[in-house]
Protein backbone atom coordinates (compact mmCIF):
# COMPACT_ATOMS: atom_id res chain seq x y z
CA UNK A 1 0.00 0.00 0.00
CA UNK A 2 2.66 2.46 1.06
CA UNK A 3 4.98 2.03 -1.93
CA UNK A 4 2.37 1.74 -4.70
CA UNK A 5 -0.34 4.44 -4.83
CA UNK A 6 -2.39 2.24 -7.20
CA UNK A 7 -2.16 -0.92 -5.10
CA UNK A 8 -5.85 -0.83 -4.17
CA UNK A 9 -6.79 -1.06 -7.86
CA UNK A 10 -4.82 -4.32 -8.01
CA UNK A 11 -6.38 -5.62 -4.78
CA UNK A 12 -9.92 -4.85 -6.00
CA UNK A 13 -9.35 -7.16 -8.99
CA UNK A 14 -7.98 -10.04 -6.89
CA UNK A 15 -10.17 -12.73 -5.29
CA UNK A 16 -11.63 -12.62 -2.66
CA UNK A 17 -11.59 -8.80 -2.73
CA UNK A 18 -13.11 -8.54 -6.22
CA UNK A 19 -16.63 -9.41 -5.01
CA UNK A 20 -18.60 -9.65 -1.82
CA UNK A 21 -17.78 -7.65 1.27
CA UNK A 22 -14.14 -8.63 1.86
CA UNK A 23 -12.72 -5.27 0.76
CA UNK A 24 -15.13 -3.49 3.11
CA UNK A 25 -14.03 -5.89 5.86
CA UNK A 26 -10.42 -4.83 5.25
CA UNK A 27 -11.44 -1.17 5.48
CA UNK A 28 -13.19 -1.84 8.82
CA UNK A 29 -10.09 -3.68 10.03
CA UNK A 30 -7.90 -0.76 8.91
CA UNK A 31 -10.00 1.68 10.93
CA UNK A 32 -9.98 -0.65 13.95
CA UNK A 33 -6.19 -1.01 13.76
CA UNK A 34 -5.71 2.75 13.40
CA UNK A 35 -7.81 3.43 16.51
CA UNK A 36 -5.52 1.08 18.45
CA UNK A 37 -2.32 2.14 16.74
CA UNK A 38 -1.77 -1.49 15.68
CA UNK A 39 0.84 -1.45 12.89
CA UNK A 40 1.42 -5.18 13.12
CA UNK A 41 -1.52 -6.69 11.18
CA UNK A 42 -0.04 -9.36 8.91
CA UNK A 43 -2.99 -11.69 8.47
CA UNK A 44 -6.57 -12.32 9.45
CA UNK A 45 -8.82 -15.32 9.92
CA UNK A 46 -12.16 -16.23 8.34
CA UNK A 47 -14.57 -19.14 8.52
CA UNK A 48 -13.42 -21.21 5.55
CA UNK A 49 -16.72 -23.08 5.33
CA UNK A 50 -18.52 -19.92 4.16
CA UNK A 51 -16.06 -19.03 1.40
CA UNK A 52 -16.14 -15.34 0.55
CA UNK A 53 -19.49 -14.93 2.32
CA UNK A 54 -17.87 -14.76 5.74
CA UNK A 55 -16.35 -12.12 7.98
CA UNK A 56 -12.89 -11.30 9.22
CA UNK A 57 -11.82 -12.49 12.65
CA UNK A 58 -9.37 -10.06 14.28
CA UNK A 59 -6.75 -12.05 16.18
CA UNK A 60 -3.41 -10.86 17.50
CA UNK A 61 -3.91 -7.26 18.57
CA UNK A 62 -0.81 -7.39 20.75
CA UNK A 63 0.75 -4.24 19.31
CA UNK A 64 -2.39 -2.22 19.92
CA UNK A 65 -2.47 0.73 22.30
CA UNK A 66 1.28 1.19 22.37
CA UNK A 67 2.11 4.84 21.68
CA UNK A 68 -0.81 7.09 22.52
CA UNK A 69 1.04 10.23 21.41
CA UNK A 70 1.79 9.02 17.87
CA UNK A 71 -0.79 8.45 15.14
CA UNK A 72 0.72 6.10 12.56
CA UNK A 73 -0.95 7.44 9.42
CA UNK A 74 0.46 4.64 7.26
CA UNK A 75 -2.16 2.36 8.83
CA UNK A 76 -4.82 4.43 7.03
CA UNK A 77 -3.26 4.09 3.56
CA UNK A 78 -5.63 1.26 2.49
CA UNK A 79 -8.61 3.45 3.42
CA UNK A 80 -7.26 6.53 1.65
CA UNK A 81 -6.33 4.52 -1.47
CA UNK A 82 -9.51 2.46 -1.77
CA UNK A 83 -11.88 5.16 -0.53
CA UNK A 84 -14.55 2.61 0.41
CA UNK A 85 -16.46 2.15 3.65
CA UNK A 86 -19.69 0.52 4.76
CA UNK A 87 -22.56 2.91 5.30
CA UNK A 88 -23.10 1.47 8.80
CA UNK A 89 -19.42 2.04 9.64
CA UNK A 90 -19.53 5.59 8.30
CA UNK A 91 -22.69 6.39 10.27
CA UNK A 92 -21.24 4.87 13.44
CA UNK A 93 -18.03 6.87 13.08
CA UNK A 94 -20.04 10.06 12.66
CA UNK A 95 -22.09 9.20 15.74
CA UNK A 96 -18.97 8.51 17.82
CA UNK A 97 -17.64 11.94 16.85
CA UNK A 98 -20.61 13.65 18.52
CA UNK A 99 -20.13 14.98 22.04
CA UNK A 100 -22.95 12.88 23.52
CA UNK A 101 -21.55 9.62 22.05
CA UNK A 102 -17.85 10.41 22.34
CA UNK A 103 -15.79 7.30 21.63
CA UNK A 104 -13.39 7.76 24.55
CA UNK A 105 -16.22 8.19 27.03
CA UNK A 106 -18.10 5.14 25.74
CA UNK A 107 -14.92 3.05 25.89
CA UNK A 108 -14.17 4.26 29.39
CA UNK A 109 -17.69 3.41 30.55
CA UNK A 110 -17.63 -0.03 28.95
CA UNK A 111 -14.27 -0.86 30.56
CA UNK A 112 -15.15 0.59 33.97
CA UNK A 113 -16.21 -2.73 35.47
CA UNK A 114 -13.54 -4.83 33.81
CA UNK A 115 -11.60 -6.95 36.28
CA UNK A 116 -8.39 -5.47 34.89
CA UNK A 117 -9.56 -1.87 35.24
CA UNK A 118 -8.11 0.44 34.12
CA UNK A 119 -7.58 -1.38 30.83
CA UNK A 120 -6.72 1.86 29.00
CA UNK A 121 -5.23 5.01 30.45
CA UNK A 122 -6.72 8.41 29.64
CA UNK A 123 -4.13 9.32 26.96
CA UNK A 124 -5.07 6.16 25.00
CA UNK A 125 -8.75 7.05 25.22
CA UNK A 126 -8.04 10.59 24.03
CA UNK A 127 -5.92 9.17 21.18
CA UNK A 128 -8.97 7.22 19.98
CA UNK A 129 -10.99 10.44 19.71
CA UNK A 130 -8.15 12.14 17.83
CA UNK A 131 -7.78 9.16 15.49
CA UNK A 132 -11.52 9.08 14.89
CA UNK A 133 -11.32 12.67 13.65
CA UNK A 134 -8.46 11.68 11.33
CA UNK A 135 -10.46 8.75 9.90
CA UNK A 136 -13.40 11.06 9.25
CA UNK A 137 -11.04 13.53 7.53
CA UNK A 138 -9.76 10.77 5.22
CA UNK A 139 -13.32 9.77 4.37
CA UNK A 140 -14.30 13.41 3.76
CA UNK A 141 -11.45 13.75 1.26
CA UNK A 142 -12.59 10.53 -0.42
CA UNK A 143 -16.19 11.74 -0.66
CA UNK A 144 -15.05 15.08 -2.04
CA UNK A 145 -12.88 13.34 -4.63
CA UNK A 146 -15.16 10.46 -5.69
CA UNK A 147 -18.64 11.31 -4.44
CA UNK A 148 -20.63 9.89 -1.54
CA UNK A 149 -22.25 7.04 -3.46
CA UNK A 150 -18.90 5.68 -4.68
CA UNK A 151 -17.28 5.83 -1.25
CA UNK A 152 -20.05 4.89 1.18
CA UNK A 153 -21.48 1.48 0.26
CA UNK A 154 -24.79 0.09 1.44
CA UNK A 155 -24.17 -2.87 3.75
CA UNK A 156 -24.77 -6.38 2.45
CA UNK A 157 -25.68 -8.70 5.31
CA UNK A 158 -27.02 -11.64 3.32
CA UNK A 159 -24.21 -13.84 4.68
CA UNK A 160 -25.53 -13.37 8.21
CA UNK A 161 -28.86 -14.96 7.33
CA UNK A 162 -27.18 -17.87 5.54
CA UNK A 163 -24.49 -18.53 8.12
CA UNK A 164 -25.55 -21.39 10.37
CA UNK A 165 -22.87 -23.29 12.31
CA UNK A 166 -19.38 -24.19 11.15
CA UNK A 167 -16.12 -23.80 13.00
CA UNK A 168 -13.54 -24.18 10.23
CA UNK A 169 -11.28 -21.17 9.88
CA UNK A 170 -8.75 -20.14 7.28
CA UNK A 171 -5.79 -17.80 7.59
CA UNK A 172 -5.33 -15.12 4.94
CA UNK A 173 -2.52 -12.68 4.40
CA UNK A 174 -3.57 -9.10 4.74
CA UNK A 175 -3.27 -7.50 1.28
CA UNK A 176 -1.43 -4.68 3.01
CA UNK A 177 1.40 -6.98 4.03
CA UNK A 178 3.64 -7.65 1.04
N, C-alpha and C positions, 0 to 999 in steps of 0.2 A: 504494500500500500504506500509506504513512505517513499520508495524510490521510483515508482511508476505512477504518474498522475492519472493514467488511464486504466489502472489495474481493475477497477470495479467493472468496467466494460467487459473485460475478459472473464471475471468471476460470474457476471450475469448470464454468460453464455455457456457456463460449465455446470453439468449436473452435480449436485441436486439444487443448485442456486438458480437454475434457468426456469424453474416452474415451482408452483406451490409457495409456501411461506418461509422457506429456509433463509432467503436473503433478509427478510424482515426480522427473523429470529436473530441473525447475526447483528443487525442494527440494534435490536434490544439488548443483546449481550454487550455490544460496544458501549452503549449508554451506561449499563450496569457496571461494567469494568471502569469506566471513566469516573463514575460517582465514587468508587472505592479507591481509585488510583492504582488499579491492578494492571500492570504492564506485562504480566507474565502469562497471558492466555495463549496456550499453544494448541489446545485441542478442546473438543467438547464431546459429550455423549448424546446419543439418541436411542430410542427404542427401535431396534432393527426390524422387528416384526411389522411395524407400520410403514416401512419404507420412507418416502419423502413426506408422508402425511403424519408426521410426528412433531415433536418439539425438542428443543435443546435442553439438556440437563447440565447445569453449571456446577462442575466439580472443581476442586482445587482453587480456592480463592485465597490461598495463603499469603500472597503478596499484597492483598488488599489492606487499605487503611494504614499504609506505611507513613508517607510524608504528607501531612495535612497542609503544609505551607506551599507545596508545589503541585501545580496542575499539569500533568503530562499530556499535552495537547495531541501528541502523536497517537494516543489511544482513540481519538475522535476522527482520525483520517478516513476510516471506512465510511463513517456517517457523512463526512463532508464530500467524499468522492461519489458515493452512491446516491446521496440525497433522497433516501427513502426511509419512511417510518410508518408504522401502523397508526391509524387514526386514534385508536384507543390509547396508545402510548403517547401520542402527541397531546391528546386531551388531558391525560393524567399528568404529564409534565407541566402543562399550563396551570392545572389545578394546584400542583405542589409549589408553584411559584407565587401563589396568592398568600397573603399574610395569614389568613385564617386556616390555611392548610399547609403551612410552611413545612417543608421536608424535614429539616433538622428537628423541629418540635415534635412532629409525628414519630420520627425515629426515636427520639429521646423518651417519649411517652411509651412507645411499644417495648423499649428495652428496660424500662424502669423497674419492672418486677423480675427481670432475669436473675437467675442465681449467681451469675458472674458480674452483676452490676458493679461499677459502670463498664459496659462493654465498649463503648466509645467515649472518648473525652470530648469536651466542648469544641476544641479546634477541628476535630474530625467532622463533627456535626455541621459546623459552620462551613467547612470545605465542601460538603455536599450541597449546601445552598448555593455557594459560589459556582460550583461545577454545573449545577442545574441551569443557572443563568447562561453559562457558556454553551451548553447543549442547545438551549433555546435560541441563542444567537446563531449557531451553526444552522439550525433548521430555518431560521428567518432568512438567512442568506440563500439557502437552497430554494425556499419558496419564492423569493424575489427573482432568482435566476431562472427557475424552471416552471414556476406556477404551483399553486396549492394542490391541484388535482394530480399532478405528476409526482409530487413529493409525499403527500399524505395519502396512504392507501387504506381503503376500507378493509377492515379485518375479515379474515376468512376462517371461521371456526368449524368448518364441516368435519375436520378430523376429530374434534372433541366428541361429536355425536357418534362417530364410527368406532372410536377407540374403546374397546372393551377387553380388559385383561392384558396379559403379555408382560414378560419381564426381561426379554432379551434386549440387550443394549449393544450398541456399536460405537466405536471410537472414531472420530473424524478429526482431521487436521483443520484447524482454523485457517480459512483462506488468507488471513492476515499474516500467518507465520510461514514464511518461505524458507 
